[in-house]
C-alpha cells in the first residue's frame, strides 16, 4: 500500500506527538518504577456493584443527557460541595476529559484567548490547543493564582474563558484558599469570563483546613461549566464523569454530547448511581483517603531523604502528585528523563504542563499513588542520583 | 441568575436544535406508536456475558487504542467482511458515532467540501456541519450512487473526503452492488478522496444475494476510515463500536481518541471480545436476523395494505428502515408530522436526511424493529389516513 498524499484539517498540525504518551509507554515497560502517570490506586476502590449493571433494561439506547437516576444522584453529590444544581443541569460524561472536548467545541475558535493556570493539566492543554486556543497562563501559587497578574491578564488579553483546577491542582498541588476563590469569582464576573472548573481530585482530600467551595457557586454573572470525575475514586476503566453547567449552556452541551457519541454508557451510570446512593459511600471514601495518606506520607519521607538537598516542594494536601522544583542552575528536567528511564525510573518533566515549555524546565511531577514503599525508596534514590549526575555534568567545564 | 452575555465559538451557530431530537422526544410519550427512531430490538440480542465485565483488572485506566483482546477479536471480525486489517489498525470507540466526530476533527476545516449520499444519516450530517463541512450530496439509487453524477461531483467539487453507508443505507435502504463498489473505489482512487465507510447495519443482513465487500478493501491509493458498531446486535446502551483505518491515519486517530475521552470503557470491550470469541456467535446472529425478518415482513404486509395506493418503496434487504416516497404533488411530509403525532403515531420526515431539506419533502422513514404487529397495523392505518387527509386538503380549492 503506497503512502497516500494526505490532505487533513489544519487542526491536525496541532495534534503533536505527545511527550506524555511516549513517557507513559516507556513507564509501562516491565521492571520500570513509574512516578510518571496519574493512575489512582485501584486496590483502594470500592467493589463494583455488578448486579446494578446487569439489568437488561440497560441494553437499549439511552438519552444524551444521561439516566435520570444518575443525574439526580450526581446533582446531590455536587450539592455537597456547596454548588447547588438541579438534575437538569447535569450531563453524564464518558469521563471528565470528555467535558474538556465539549468545552473546547463550545468556546474555542482559532485564536480565541483562553486563560489557564501555569502549570496546568497536560491533556487539557492538548485539547484546547487542538481547537486553536491562544493559551494565556496565570502564574499559580500554593493558595491560588497571583491576583494582580490574573487581573492584568484578564484586562489585557480578554480571554473568553478560563480553565481552573482549584482543588489539589494537577500538577502543582495548589488548593485555592477561601479568599482566593471569592476573589477569582469577582474577577470573572467583572470581566465576564466563562469558567471551566475541573475537580477530578476533590474527593482525594487528605488534609484540608478550609472550605473548598466551588468557584462556580460564587459567580453572579459569568457562565460556567463544572467538571467532575469518578475516576480517582471508582473504577476509572469504566470511564464515568459528569458536568454541570449554567442553564444557558446546557442545551448546547447536550447537543455536543449527542454529536460526539449519542450518550454515555448506561451500566456505568447505573453503577455510579448505586454507589452514590449507598450506605457505604462515606466509609469507602474514608478508607480510600486513609490509604492515600499512607502512601503520600511514605513518599514525603523518601523525598526528604533523597531530595531534601536538591529540590523544594510542598507536601500535597490532596490529589495524586508531588511537584518538585530543582535547586540551582540546571539543565531541563526533560534532558534527565532518558537517563532515568535507562535506570528504570519514570517521571514527568515539568515542561509538559506549560503552554511555554521553558517555564517548566526546573520542575518535575511525581505520582505517589502507585509505587510501593520499597519502590519509592529505590526509585527516588536512583532518580536523585540521575539529577546529581546531571548537575555535575552541568558544572564541569566544557571541553574547548 | 441573570441570563449571561454569551460569546461562544462560531461553530455553535451550526449546532441547531435538532428536529430529530424533538421527534424522538415526542415519540417517547406514553401511548405513542413510534416508527421514528432507530432503536434495535433489544429482546433479540444475546445475553450479556456479565462475568467478563467484572474483573477488577478492568477497574484501572486502559490504553487509548483499546484492549489488545478487543482489537484482535475485532480485526478478525472485520476480516470476515473481506477487509484485512491488523489489530494495530483497530481503535475501540464509544459507539461508531464517535468515529464520525473523529473523522470530522481529522478532515474538516470550515468550508471543506465533503461528499455524502443523498439522503444520508442525520447525525453524520449534524457532526460534519458542526465542523463547517460544505456538504455535497451524490444521488443514491437502490444499488448505489449514480456514477455519472458522482464523478461529476468529484471532478467539480473536489471533496476532500466522502461519507458512505454502502450496506442497508440509513435511511434509504440501498445496498451497493458488487459492481458499484468496484466503480466507487476506482473513482475515489482516481480523485484521491478519503473514504469514511460506515457499516452499522452489515450484521442486520436479511436477504443478500451478492458479496458486500467493503469499499475500503478495494481502494489502492485513497486513504480510508472504516466504522463499525455493535449497537444493532449487542447492547447499544453499552456504547461499543470501533474504527479501522489506513495506517497513515491511525496515529492521528489515536491522539484524537486520547483528547476526546482518554479511552473506551474497558468492561464493554471485554464483553464484546468475549462474545466475538464465543461459540454462540453464529447462532446469536441467526436468531437476531430471523427475528428481524419476521418484523420486516410484517411491516411490508401492513404497508402494502395501507400505503400501496399512496407511496412507493423497496422492501429493505437489511437494516432497520423502510424509506417511502409519497405519490403525487403533496405538502412536505414534515408538515404532516404534527397531525400524526396528535393521533399517536411518530415517523421521521425525509427532510432530516438531506443537506438541502427540500430534497426530502416527499419521503418518510419508518422503523420496523420496535413496533408489534398490532402496532404496525393500527399505526400505519392512522398514518395513511393522515396523509390522505393532507392530500385532500392539498387538492381542495383554496378559499379566495
Interface residues (C-beta under 8 A of the other chain):
Chain A: X1 X2 X3 X4 X5 X6 X7 X8 X9 X10 X11 X12 X15 X17 X18 X21 X39 X40 X42 X45 X48 X50 X53 X54 X56 X58 X59 X60 X61 X62 X64 X93 X94 X95 X97 X98 X101 X105 X106 X107 X108 X109 X112 X123 X126 X127 X130 X131 X160 X192 X194 X220 X221 X222 X223 X231 X235 X236 X237 X238 X239 X246 X247 X248 X249 X251 X252 X255 X256 X258 X259 X260 X261 X262 X263 X264 X265 X266 X267 X268
Chain B: X1 X2 X3 X4 X5 X6 X7 X8 X9 X10 X11 X12 X15 X17 X18 X21 X37 X39 X40 X42 X45 X48 X50 X53 X54 X56 X58 X59 X60 X61 X62 X64 X93 X94 X95 X97 X98 X101 X105 X106 X107 X108 X109 X112 X123 X126 X127 X130 X131 X160 X192 X194 X220 X221 X222 X223 X231 X235 X236 X237 X238 X239 X246 X247 X248 X249 X251 X252 X255 X256 X258 X259 X260 X261 X262 X263 X264 X265 X266 X267 X268
